[in-house]
Every structure is written in structure tokens, then in C-alpha cells.
Amino acid sequence: MGKVAIIGVGQSAFVRSYPGSIRELAFEGFREAIQDAQITTREIDASIICSAPEYDKQRSPAGVFAEYLGLNPQPTFYVESLCSSSSMGLRQAYALIKSGLHKIVAVIGFQKMSEISSSESQERMGRGADIQWESPFGTMMPAYYAMYARAHMQKYGTTPEDLARIRVKAATYGQINDRAVYRKPVGLEMFVDPENRMSGPVASPLRVGDCCANADGSSCLIVANEEMAKALSPKPVWILGLGAASASVNLAGRDLFTGLTVARQASRQAYQMAGVGPPDIDVAEVHDCFTIAEMMAYEDLGFAEPGGGKELIRSQATYREGSIPVNVDGGLLSKGHPIGATGGSQIRTIVLQLREEADAMQVPSPEIGLVHNIGGVGLYGNVSILGRA
């Protein structure tokens, strides 16, 4: 059925508390995407809405958004895979277009996490684990990733300072991203100053500075078949490879010393489909909900050997000027993490990079970009590889 491309991208600013409704929030990302694609709502023949429903007060938001955004009577779908929902939405859009059922699909991710309290949010995050065997014991996202951090430190000699370096990098670019929640500089000295909030303990060895913040936000991708992409877009970005995997929800079924298996499996699929390997990636967005998550991503994606991720951040190889730039928009650590919108935001960044429209965050002349998006604590994994041609 030919190739599939992304012809428009959009994202709201990510904020701690959005003042409007969820439909207004979704409209912000959607409006930018259709303006970017230079199309009207009449040309979109299906929509996919992506979020984590445990944070939504609105039941079945897909129907509400289709009405508000002018997408009736076209079919609308709802996709949920926790934090990787909108990357999974891109996969579904790709399948709908490759099947010939649809020509242009809008993938809209959103989350208004401020609608519930911080304690409610933590409780619902805990329910992303097995509610029978794990979450009743009080396990939360920071504690899960702290266990991975402890394992990495024990096996490979990674230090808390190595993790702090990842946050310093994130802040370097978060300061120049006008869509990010956190736009302040961060230095290594902040992690050893007991008076500084960044050094505050969360789940040892993770500190406040090692953790991303909740946020409200939306993202939108306009995906089209080859014929429509060539007709409508001067700079289509082609979907070269897609990978997806799942893992045991219970950590008792995992080996904490081997990173996230879903990322390794999904990346292997995506590389094979795209016909490329890790050395071919010019710029990447990885799921850095915690600093250890980015460290593991370096290794799971093949940018470094197991245990070698710390050398990449120590040498600044993952900075914009380095050999494999990663999260040069500030990542989740700076942008914030509106669950359903996160993957779409990551994909938007890579699309702008490949179109050389990333302004101060631009990597020199990238040809191939990668997006790594994880749902839950490695429960779901999505890897998307995009290219100029």
C-alpha cells in the first residue's frame, strides 16, 4: 500500500495546571498540527485519541474530542498503553493506513493530570502495577525505577553523579524549550547540597532531581499515505520502522540487571523493519521519566554496551554536539510528563529535527531519528524510527 508519513505535528505547552477543559487542551495540539499540515478537518478521515483513562474524569473522551474538533462523522478510536499511549496510537494509525482503510489519520494524545490531587495521582500510578500482587504493598513509580537504579549501580558501578549528569543535560535544553514545564538551569552541585530541593530523597538512590514532574498537555500527529503525503507536504517525514513489545507486569517476573526487555525487543523490531542499526541514528528521544530510565535506554537501544551508558553521559556524547544526541528538547525531565501526550511530543521533536525546524535545539543535518517510549515500568515498549526519505 506504499509508504506512510507524518505530515503535521502539534503540541500544547506542557504546564502544571491547565485552566481549561480537556477538549480545549486537546484543541491546542490539534490546531497546530492541522496548520502545520495545511489541511482542514474535512480531509482527516479517522482519529485516534490516546490517554491513560485512570486520570480522566471524562468517560470515552474519543467521542467528546471528535465532536469538539469537527471530526464527526468519521470513525474515532481510543488507544491506551499507559505512558506510551500516543506512540501506540502512531502504530495503529500506520496499520489503518497501510490496510487501505484510511488515507489521513489524526493521532491526538492528551492528559490533564491536575484534575486530581497529587496523592490520587500517585495511587493511580501504583495501579499501573498488578493490583493483586504488587500495588497493595505501596509500590510507586519512583520505587520501581529505584530498584532498577540500584541494580545498575551494583552491576556496573554507575554512580548517583552519573544520574545527575543526565538531569543537568536535560535542563541544558529545557531552558530553551518554550513548551517545557521546567526551564531552569541545574548543576551537579545542587545534588549534593542538602538545602537544595534537587537533592531531596524520593526513593533511594533517586532524588527529586532524578524524577520528572506530572504535567497537563496535548500532542497531535497527522499521518498520511504516500499519495496524500506527497501531494500535501513539502517535507513529509516517513515512518521507517515500528517496534512494540510487552513484559510481565510483576517485577517478580523480571531480571532487574538486564534493563527493560520491552525496549530491547521493540528496538530490534524497529531496526529490522527500517533496515538500519544503532550507528545510523542521528538523533533520539528516549523516555526519561527518571534519570535511570535514560541511562538504561542508551544500552537497551544499542547506543552503548550494557554498563556503558555512563560513559556516554560522562563524555557528553548524548549532548546536541555529541555522537548520538538524545533528548535535546529537555526530555520528560524538563518538559514534564502528561501521560497520553508524551509519545506524540517526542515524535514531534524528531519530526522537527528531521525537517531542520528545531531552532536552537537543532542537531546538524539529521537523516534518521528514533523515539523510545515506555509505558509503566517497562510493561509496554514502543520504538519508532523516522526518516527524511
BALUMLUM-244796 format. One line per 2 residues: number of its first residue (from 1); for each residue x, y negated, z of C-alpha. Coordinates in Angstrom, 3 decimals. Example, Ala and Ser with C-alpha at 12.3 -4.5 7.8 and 13.67 -1.06 7.14 Angstrom:
BEGIN
1) 12.300:4.500:7.800 | 13.670:1.060:7.140 $
***
This chain:
BEGIN
1) 0.000:0.000:0.000 | 3.017:-2.331:-0.212 $
3) 4.803:-4.303:2.463 | 3.291:-6.175:5.405 $
5) 4.379:-9.639:6.518 | 3.822:-12.207:9.232 $
7) 2.779:-15.439:7.538 | 1.842:-17.578:10.534 $
9) 2.790:-17.842:14.204 | 1.498:-19.891:17.096 $
11) 1.852:-20.241:20.844 | 0.447:-22.452:23.553 $
13) 2.730:-23.958:26.146 | 3.179:-21.457:28.962 $
15) 2.064:-23.100:32.216 | 1.466:-22.083:35.814 $
17) -2.182:-23.189:35.776 | -4.108:-23.901:32.574 $
19) -7.034:-26.299:33.215 | -9.408:-24.997:30.528 $
21) -11.234:-21.749:29.763 | -9.687:-18.612:28.277 $
23) -11.295:-19.350:24.900 | -9.731:-22.809:24.868 $
25) -6.399:-21.290:25.861 | -6.605:-18.761:23.009 $
27) -7.506:-21.544:20.588 | -4.203:-23.326:21.223 $
29) -2.091:-20.459:19.901 | -4.607:-19.628:17.167 $
31) -4.787:-23.204:15.867 | -1.013:-23.434:15.495 $
33) -0.857:-20.063:13.712 | -3.507:-20.802:11.080 $
35) -1.985:-24.218:10.473 | 1.406:-22.548:10.102 $
37) -0.047:-20.020:7.639 | -2.023:-22.776:5.871 $
39) -5.203:-20.710:5.805 | -8.744:-21.063:7.139 $
41) -10.706:-18.737:9.383 | -12.666:-17.510:6.339 $
43) -9.510:-15.842:4.998 | -8.999:-13.757:8.152 $
45) -10.904:-10.511:7.709 | -10.215:-8.946:11.135 $
47) -8.920:-9.972:14.546 | -7.165:-8.095:17.349 $
49) -7.373:-9.510:20.871 | -4.695:-8.435:23.359 $
51) -4.575:-8.786:27.141 | -4.357:-6.837:30.384 $
53) -8.033:-6.689:31.428 | -7.445:-6.415:35.164 $
55) -6.581:-10.138:35.169 | -9.581:-11.174:33.037 $
57) -12.847:-12.307:34.570 | -14.470:-12.151:31.130 $
59) -15.662:-8.687:30.126 | -14.888:-7.857:26.467 $
61) -13.004:-11.052:25.563 | -12.640:-9.974:21.937 $
63) -16.289:-10.771:21.223 | -16.087:-14.107:23.013 $
65) -12.991:-15.164:21.078 | -14.350:-14.037:17.712 $
67) -17.360:-16.273:18.236 | -15.406:-19.261:19.550 $
69) -12.675:-19.094:16.893 | -15.105:-18.741:13.994 $
71) -14.180:-15.141:13.193 | -17.696:-13.673:13.053 $
73) -18.940:-11.519:11.372 | -15.544:-9.962:10.691 $
75) -14.682:-6.999:12.928 | -12.707:-7.632:16.094 $
77) -10.708:-5.137:18.143 | -9.307:-5.099:21.665 $
79) -5.835:-3.712:22.477 | -4.310:-3.197:25.915 $
81) -0.931:-1.752:26.863 | -0.111:-3.937:29.861 $
83) 2.773:-6.347:29.162 | 3.330:-5.030:25.625 $
85) -0.268:-5.574:24.508 | 0.358:-8.068:21.698 $
87) 3.309:-6.092:20.300 | 0.969:-3.109:20.214 $
89) -1.523:-5.440:18.545 | 1.005:-6.115:15.782 $
91) 1.394:-2.364:15.307 | -2.379:-1.992:14.968 $
93) -2.581:-4.886:12.504 | 0.154:-3.255:10.438 $
95) -1.795:0.018:10.366 | -5.072:-1.690:9.402 $
97) -3.377:-3.491:6.535 | -1.324:-0.515:5.311 $
99) -4.509:1.573:5.259 | -6.104:-0.924:2.887 $
101) -8.988:-1.674:5.250 | -7.919:-5.296:5.737 $
103) -5.813:-7.912:3.970 | -5.233:-10.551:6.667 $
105) -5.435:-9.875:10.412 | -5.024:-12.274:13.345 $
107) -3.338:-10.841:16.462 | -4.236:-13.018:19.458 $
109) -2.626:-12.429:22.850 | -3.644:-14.273:25.993 $
111) -3.648:-14.220:29.765 | -4.924:-16.731:32.284 $
113) -3.297:-15.328:35.381 | -4.117:-18.371:37.507 $
115) -7.772:-17.299:37.617 | -6.856:-15.006:40.503 $
117) -4.661:-15.585:43.561 | -1.020:-14.544:43.790 $
119) -1.879:-11.751:46.238 | -4.646:-10.490:43.928 $
121) -2.218:-10.598:41.015 | 0.364:-8.534:42.908 $
123) -2.287:-5.994:43.904 | -3.436:-5.623:40.309 $
125) 0.138:-5.303:39.083 | 0.523:-2.487:41.583 $
127) -2.456:-0.770:39.976 | -0.387:-0.525:36.806 $
129) 1.192:2.411:38.610 | -0.638:5.610:39.499 $
131) -3.390:4.605:41.939 | -3.485:8.101:43.422 $
133) 0.181:8.864:43.997 | 2.217:5.632:44.000 $
135) 0.497:2.250:44.314 | -1.294:3.085:47.619 $
137) 2.165:3.110:49.214 | 2.680:-0.563:48.407 $
139) 4.962:-0.321:45.398 | 5.026:-3.502:43.307 $
141) 6.792:-4.514:40.096 | 9.857:-6.058:41.825 $
143) 10.345:-2.919:43.938 | 10.219:-0.636:40.909 $
145) 12.784:-2.663:38.981 | 14.897:-2.976:42.123 $
147) 15.199:0.807:42.128 | 16.484:0.693:38.548 $
149) 18.914:-2.067:39.552 | 20.232:-0.002:42.468 $
151) 20.722:2.999:40.193 | 22.568:0.911:37.574 $
153) 24.839:-0.602:40.224 | 25.625:2.774:41.749 $
155) 26.396:4.493:38.443 | 28.130:1.698:36.520 $
157) 29.447:-0.790:39.063 | 27.134:-3.576:37.966 $
159) 27.056:-6.426:40.480 | 24.413:-8.920:41.642 $
161) 26.547:-11.600:39.969 | 26.182:-9.810:36.625 $
163) 22.400:-10.013:37.019 | 22.646:-13.676:37.995 $
165) 24.580:-14.360:34.782 | 21.529:-13.224:32.822 $
167) 19.363:-15.794:34.622 | 21.966:-18.503:34.008 $
169) 21.790:-17.713:30.281 | 18.003:-17.764:30.330 $
171) 17.997:-21.196:31.950 | 20.521:-22.475:29.415 $
173) 17.890:-22.033:26.699 | 14.785:-22.514:28.818 $
175) 15.853:-26.139:29.277 | 15.478:-26.777:25.543 $
177) 12.251:-24.797:25.032 | 9.292:-27.157:25.349 $
179) 6.906:-24.171:25.714 | 8.654:-22.766:28.814 $
181) 7.438:-22.930:32.421 | 10.904:-23.215:33.973 $
183) 13.079:-25.872:32.334 | 15.750:-26.488:34.956 $
185) 19.458:-25.562:34.929 | 20.560:-22.574:37.002 $
187) 24.124:-21.939:38.190 | 25.785:-18.888:39.753 $
189) 26.396:-20.833:42.948 | 22.635:-21.009:43.523 $
191) 22.508:-17.230:44.065 | 24.970:-17.316:46.969 $
193) 23.606:-20.420:48.676 | 21.248:-19.230:51.449 $
195) 19.489:-22.600:51.330 | 18.711:-22.283:47.619 $
197) 15.407:-20.693:46.616 | 17.096:-18.704:43.833 $
199) 18.960:-16.641:46.421 | 15.849:-15.692:48.400 $
201) 15.312:-11.932:48.739 | 12.428:-10.262:46.892 $
203) 13.299:-6.549:46.678 | 16.986:-5.838:47.225 $
205) 19.095:-6.327:45.167 | 16.659:-8.568:43.266 $
207) 16.321:-12.169:44.388 | 13.894:-14.906:43.415 $
209) 16.191:-15.920:40.555 | 16.157:-12.369:39.167 $
211) 12.371:-12.410:38.668 | 10.172:-14.058:36.043 $
213) 7.089:-16.069:37.008 | 3.442:-15.450:36.189 $
215) 2.014:-17.894:33.667 | -1.050:-18.802:31.621 $
217) -0.613:-18.776:27.867 | -1.650:-17.574:24.426 $
219) 0.058:-16.483:21.227 | -1.122:-15.683:17.724 $
221) 0.298:-13.873:14.704 | -1.232:-13.958:11.224 $
223) -0.386:-10.700:9.456 | -0.979:-10.111:5.732 $
225) -0.488:-7.554:2.988 | 2.233:-8.079:0.396 $
227) -0.034:-9.614:-2.237 | -1.547:-12.175:0.115 $
229) 1.786:-12.921:1.802 | 3.470:-13.756:-1.487 $
231) 0.517:-15.840:-2.605 | 0.129:-17.815:0.604 $
233) 3.504:-18.113:2.304 | 6.740:-19.728:1.125 $
235) 8.647:-17.890:3.904 | 6.989:-14.577:4.764 $
237) 8.746:-12.540:7.435 | 8.473:-8.847:6.660 $
239) 7.800:-6.078:9.154 | 10.670:-3.660:8.514 $
241) 10.305:-1.211:11.368 | 7.982:-0.429:14.265 $
243) 8.524:1.952:17.150 | 6.342:2.823:20.129 $
245) 6.597:5.298:22.994 | 5.202:6.096:26.427 $
247) 6.586:7.681:29.590 | 5.493:9.220:32.870 $
249) 3.568:6.671:34.911 | 5.042:8.089:38.117 $
251) 8.676:7.319:38.772 | 8.991:10.793:40.271 $
253) 8.927:11.957:36.650 | 11.777:9.631:35.623 $
255) 15.567:9.598:35.775 | 16.373:6.122:37.110 $
257) 20.001:6.430:35.997 | 19.203:6.527:32.260 $
259) 17.426:3.217:31.676 | 13.973:3.080:30.102 $
261) 13.356:6.082:27.841 | 10.489:4.298:26.063 $
263) 12.886:1.605:24.828 | 15.393:4.144:23.539 $
265) 12.719:6.183:21.784 | 10.880:3.193:20.316 $
267) 14.106:1.596:19.087 | 15.194:4.855:17.467 $
269) 11.901:4.979:15.557 | 12.108:1.320:14.532 $
271) 15.732:1.567:13.380 | 14.931:4.657:11.299 $
273) 11.874:3.054:9.709 | 13.787:-0.132:8.899 $
275) 16.873:1.703:7.696 | 19.156:-0.332:9.972 $
277) 21.089:0.122:13.196 | 22.070:-1.975:16.207 $
279) 25.030:-3.653:14.423 | 22.613:-5.014:11.798 $
281) 20.542:-7.025:14.294 | 21.349:-10.746:14.133 $
283) 19.066:-11.975:16.935 | 16.903:-10.231:19.526 $
285) 14.136:-10.926:22.012 | 14.035:-8.452:24.887 $
287) 11.622:-8.000:27.769 | 13.425:-9.660:30.688 $
289) 10.705:-9.602:33.338 | 13.645:-9.059:35.710 $
291) 17.344:-9.594:35.057 | 17.987:-5.846:35.314 $
293) 15.409:-5.298:32.548 | 17.528:-7.331:30.117 $
295) 20.680:-5.519:31.234 | 19.060:-2.140:30.535 $
297) 17.712:-3.403:27.205 | 21.243:-4.133:25.960 $
299) 22.056:-0.469:26.477 | 18.712:1.083:25.519 $
301) 18.760:-0.754:22.174 | 22.322:0.306:21.369 $
303) 23.918:-3.134:21.664 | 26.212:-1.614:24.301 $
305) 27.074:1.853:25.537 | 25.439:2.971:28.822 $
307) 27.005:0.850:31.548 | 28.431:-1.594:29.004 $
309) 25.671:-4.183:29.268 | 27.513:-6.064:31.999 $
311) 30.436:-6.672:29.633 | 28.102:-8.317:27.090 $
313) 26.845:-10.883:29.583 | 30.281:-11.408:31.155 $
315) 31.750:-12.230:27.715 | 28.689:-14.304:26.752 $
317) 28.187:-12.080:23.676 | 24.421:-12.471:24.133 $
319) 24.535:-16.273:24.018 | 23.471:-18.106:20.853 $
321) 27.063:-18.278:19.597 | 27.826:-14.663:20.521 $
323) 27.892:-11.449:18.508 | 24.330:-10.435:19.467 $
325) 22.234:-13.432:20.611 | 19.464:-12.339:22.999 $
327) 16.564:-14.401:24.368 | 17.795:-17.741:23.109 $
329) 14.340:-19.182:23.826 | 14.869:-18.611:27.568 $
331) 13.098:-15.252:27.684 | 10.407:-14.386:30.199 $
333) 12.721:-15.583:32.972 | 12.329:-19.167:31.738 $
335) 9.164:-19.094:29.623 | 7.060:-17.239:32.179 $
337) 5.060:-14.070:31.602 | 1.390:-14.397:30.555 $
339) 0.960:-10.632:30.160 | -1.104:-10.337:26.971 $
341) 0.605:-13.265:25.216 | 4.207:-12.267:25.900 $
343) 4.873:-9.961:22.944 | 3.346:-12.442:20.497 $
345) 5.566:-15.186:21.915 | 8.652:-13.001:21.470 $
347) 7.656:-12.211:17.885 | 7.008:-15.911:17.193 $
349) 10.542:-16.715:18.328 | 12.063:-14.163:15.952 $
351) 9.878:-15.345:13.052 | 11.041:-18.931:13.613 $
353) 14.645:-17.731:13.816 | 14.386:-15.845:10.518 $
355) 12.765:-18.860:8.858 | 15.551:-21.026:10.352 $
357) 12.990:-23.226:12.085 | 14.110:-22.714:15.704 $
359) 15.690:-26.185:16.068 | 18.163:-26.359:18.986 $
361) 17.757:-22.629:19.660 | 18.615:-21.632:16.074 $
363) 21.072:-18.787:15.510 | 23.177:-19.297:12.350 $
365) 21.529:-17.689:9.281 | 19.938:-14.547:10.762 $
367) 18.617:-11.926:8.341 | 17.207:-9.294:10.716 $
369) 15.650:-9.760:14.160 | 14.404:-7.359:16.830 $
371) 11.699:-7.617:19.500 | 11.735:-5.306:22.537 $
373) 8.521:-5.451:24.602 | 7.863:-3.208:27.624 $
375) 4.518:-2.504:29.280 | 4.535:-1.848:33.013 $
377) 7.674:-0.314:34.494 | 8.687:1.408:31.284 $
379) 5.273:3.012:30.863 | 4.886:1.662:27.322 $
381) 7.614:0.568:24.927 | 7.363:-1.300:21.641 $
383) 10.215:-2.299:19.344 | 9.576:-4.367:16.209 $
385) 12.209:-5.125:13.575 | 11.582:-8.074:11.257 $
387) 13.481:-9.353:8.255 | 13.594:-12.033:5.606 $
389) 13.314:-9.551:2.762 $
***
